[in-house]
Amino acid sequence: MSKDENTLPDILSRSPTRAVFGAGVLTELGKISVGEGATHVFLVTDPGIVAAGHVDRAIASLREAGLRVTLFDRVAENPTTEHVSDGVDAVRKTNARGRPIDLLVGLGGGSSMDCAKGINFIHTNGGEMKDYWGVGKATKAMLPMIAVPTTAGTGSEAQSFALISDPATRTKMACGDKKVACRVALLDPDLTLTQPKAVAAATGIDAISHAVETAVTTRRGEVSLEFTREAWSRLSRSYETVMYDSTDAAARADMLLGAHLAGAAIEHSMLGAAHACANPLTARCGITHGVAVGIMLPHVVRFNGRNEPTLYAALNEDADRLASRIGGFVDAAGLPRSLSQCGVSEGILPSLAKEAAQQWTAQFNPVPVGEAELLELYHAALA
């Protein structure tokens, strides 16, 4: 695959994050970091990425470029305020020894990238994560950041939001600010080869859900739809291929770039009821986010389509056919299709619906939803 950035879709020129795309481009991390003015890089990742060998390769590239590197590898899935605090402490201790950190790199899945953004918020602006829950609440400049996704899923590298959980309340806080957007997204499909199939399955469904929901939210517009259509084209043609043959280079590249484009679509559109329903399932029931959204999305698509039959025209789909296609993707991945398969009981559904109604994304669903409608969706997904 060519490393030439001109092979990227033209729509990416509308994103504040520069995408560098191609097999093997991880080796360019050091050169790119120098180009961003770095002298000392704080590398945020998780133990699984260390074990896969990606961290060693990233550090080698950075050091070959003459950069100092400090590693923080204590991120976990669904990063919490505690992970962010640990990272901030590590930055401050490093800075106290001289030659302060001047660039962040988030290497891994959405958790590593979001944790790096959270660290950036607190290190540069002080306070606590809850102070930045919402949009545009940071008042000071932040450090530049480069994101290197190793999964084709969240698209966090293309978004100016950090999703950080409060362990006390089990609330997932969306903290957004244009200043935290990554300067560069380094998209290397080779990094996705080490994903376990279960991870590739769940993160890929998450990316698909981003394309589907951004196509119809109340905030969608001309720019978001360009990102959405390009993302959907790549994701929908390649997801099943990757599930059946993870070594297919073209399909892996499609998935990674498609996930990035869908993440960029979120910046210009937003998400809807499927994500509003999925978040409480993760927080309360421990269901992996991609699994939860894969269960809920077909029901949300049919619900929306009953109210607005032509709603999914931007994807050249009608609602029933689209819901069936999504179900087919879930089946190809071997993921559960119902909440009962995940151990969710009927008795908890009302409390889940109450929490889902409070999720930020619920307000952007094209068909208005409250507790009653969300409870209906949970019931539909139960069996």
Secondary structure by P-SEA (a helix, b strand, c coil): cccccccccccccccccccccccccccaaaaaaaaacccccbbbbcaaaaaaaaaaaaaaaaaaabbbbbbbccccccccaaaaaaaaaaaaaaaaacccccbbbbcccaaaaaaaaaaaaaaccccccccccccccccccccbbbbbbcccccccccccbbbbbccccccccbbbbcccccccccccccccccccaaaaaaaaaaaaaaaaaaaccccccaaaaaaaaaaaaaaaacaaaaaacccaaaaaaaaaaaaaaaaaaaaaccccaaaaaaaaaaacccccaaaaaaacaaaaaaaaaaacccccccccccaaaaaaaaaaaaaaaccccccccccccccaaaaaaaaaaaccccccccccccaaaaaaaaaaacc
